[in-house]
Amino acid sequence: MDMIEIKKGGKYRVLSASGDDNPITTEGEFVGYTVLGEEGAIVFRVKEKEKSFLRMIPVGGVFSIEFDNEDLLKVKEKLDEHDKTNYIN
């Protein structure tokens, strides 16, 4: 099976867990991956009103990632067993 990656610079809508029973919606530009504690996280640049900030979303809390442009996907073929593991820088 091919791996699908989202592209840096693309605009996405992410539905994720929050601190209460209601999910949080993040709309912004994907800027990369990071580590939050011991868990991987995806990072988005969010603009609300006149402010711009970065939001880190733990990968385990992501419910969905939505977008309307297929050009924002990058298919990466798995070459060997090492490609089955994602390393976060």
Helices and strands as residue ranges (DSSP letters): E 3-6, E 11-16, E 24-36, E 39-48, E 51-58, G 59-61, E 62-66, G 70-72, E 73-76, G 81-84
